[in-house]
Every structure is written in structure tokens, then in C-alpha cells.
Amino acid sequence: MFETAVSYGPPSHRVWTTFMGMTGQAILLACAIAIPLWFPAALPRMQAPVTWLTAPELPPAPAPPAAPVVRTAPPAASAAPPRVRIGGVVELEGVVGVDGRIRELKAKSGHPLLIRAAMDAVAQWLFRPTTLNGEPVEIVQPVVVRFNLK
């Protein structure tokens, strides 16, 4: 059945054709790799997926209570630039345990956007335990955290 499928005749040009085809494909592959390396400006710019890396929007800060406006001089021709308060103060109160770690930390006052950061920072603090008559005791400790913008 397969006697006619195998040819035992003189060598054909298939070896050279196969070699030339493989060589041509290798050259095309080398060009496809080398051209972007020589001309990187021709490549399209990829946009990084930064949408999932951004912080969520914070709720707007509550408006401070309106203070009475007292003007001592007539308004100038050019409006004064708006004033922005830099930094802030958060007042906390916590219980320092006999091991020197903060327990029962609560906020007394401060800007709502700064309170969580202040509480997270103070919760990591380690105090020297307080003793009374040689015995360690828990104390109520007021803590003031100041934020400065630099």
C-alpha cells in the first residue's frame, strides 16, 4: 500500500527549498524584533491603568460656623487672595495601660479628615508605664497631635 509513497530516486531540491524557507522566516523574525529596538519612538504609548490606584473621593469638609465679618477699612480695588489654614490640631484622649500601650483611644476635637490619621499614629505609640507607690497603674492621658503642611 505504501510502496509508491516512498521515493528512492535521485535527491531532489527539497532540502535547499526547506533551508531557504527557514532562513527567510528567521530573517523576518529578526527584523520584527530589531526594528522596534532601533526606533522606540515609533511604538504606540501604553496608558497605565491608574484608575484603580487613585484614592476614593473624600466627602466635602463641613463648613465652619460663620463668624461675624468686621471691616475696618473700605474694600480695596483688588480682592485679597483667599486664606487657607495649613495643618491642623487633633486632640485625643486615651488610657495608657500598665504595659505602656494605648487603650480606649477617642477623639475629643479636630478636623474630621485628620482624626483617623492621628488615631492610627497614636495607637502605635509606646509609653513608659506609670507607677504609683511602686505599682504600675493605668492613666488617662490627653494627647495633642499637630499636623503641619510642608
SVG drawing of the C-alpha trace seen along z (x, -y; Angstrom):
<svg xmlns="http://www.w3.org/2000/svg" viewBox="-22 -103 42 105">
<polyline fill="none" stroke="black" stroke-width="0.4" points="0.0,0.0 2.8,-2.5 5.3,-1.2 4.5,-4.1 4.6,-6.7 8.3,-6.5 10.6,-7.6 14.1,-6.2 15.1,-8.2 17.8,-10.9 17.9,-13.7 15.5,-16.5 15.7,-20.2 13.5,-19.9 16.5,-20.2 17.5,-23.6 13.9,-24.8 13.3,-24.0 16.6,-25.6 15.8,-28.8 12.3,-29.0 13.5,-28.6 16.3,-31.2 13.7,-33.7 11.5,-33.2 14.4,-33.7 15.3,-36.9 11.7,-38.2 11.5,-37.3 14.9,-39.1 13.6,-42.2 10.3,-42.1 12.3,-42.1 15.1,-44.5 13.1,-47.3 11.3,-48.4 14.6,-48.3 16.1,-50.7 13.1,-53.0 11.4,-53.0 9.7,-56.4 7.6,-54.7 5.9,-52.4 2.5,-53.4 2.3,-54.7 0.5,-52.5 -1.7,-54.1 -1.2,-52.7 -4.3,-51.6 -4.2,-54.2 -7.9,-54.5 -7.9,-51.7 -4.8,-53.2 -6.4,-56.5 -7.8,-57.2 -11.5,-57.4 -13.1,-60.8 -13.5,-62.2 -16.7,-63.8 -16.6,-67.6 -15.5,-69.1 -18.2,-70.6 -18.4,-74.3 -17.0,-76.1 -19.5,-78.2 -19.9,-81.7 -18.2,-84.4 -19.3,-87.9 -17.4,-90.0 -15.9,-93.2 -14.5,-95.6 -12.4,-98.5 -11.4,-99.8 -13.3,-100.1 -12.6,-97.2 -9.6,-97.6 -9.8,-97.7 -8.3,-94.3 -9.7,-91.4 -7.5,-89.9 -6.4,-86.3 -8.3,-83.6 -6.6,-82.5 -6.1,-78.8 -5.3,-77.3 -2.2,-75.0 -2.1,-71.9 -4.3,-71.2 -4.6,-70.0 -6.3,-66.9 -7.0,-66.4 -7.3,-62.8 -7.7,-61.1 -6.6,-57.6 -5.9,-55.2 -2.3,-54.1 -2.2,-50.6 0.3,-49.0 2.2,-47.7 2.6,-51.2 0.3,-50.7 -2.7,-52.9 -6.2,-51.6 -9.6,-53.2 -8.4,-56.0 -11.1,-58.5 -11.1,-61.9 -12.1,-65.0 -11.7,-67.6 -10.1,-68.2 -10.7,-68.2 -12.6,-65.1 -10.1,-64.3 -7.2,-64.3 -8.8,-62.4 -8.3,-58.9 -4.7,-59.5 -4.0,-60.9 -5.7,-57.9 -3.7,-55.4 -0.5,-57.1 -1.1,-57.4 -2.3,-53.7 1.3,-52.7 3.0,-54.8 4.5,-53.1 4.6,-54.9 6.7,-54.3 4.4,-52.7 3.3,-54.9 3.7,-53.6 2.0,-54.7 3.7,-53.6 5.8,-51.2 2.8,-49.5 2.0,-50.0 -1.3,-51.8 -3.4,-52.8 -3.7,-56.5 -5.9,-58.7 -3.6,-60.6 -4.6,-63.6 -2.7,-63.6 -2.4,-66.6 -1.3,-65.7 -0.3,-68.7 -0.3,-68.4 2.0,-70.8 2.0,-71.1 5.4,-71.5"/>
</svg>
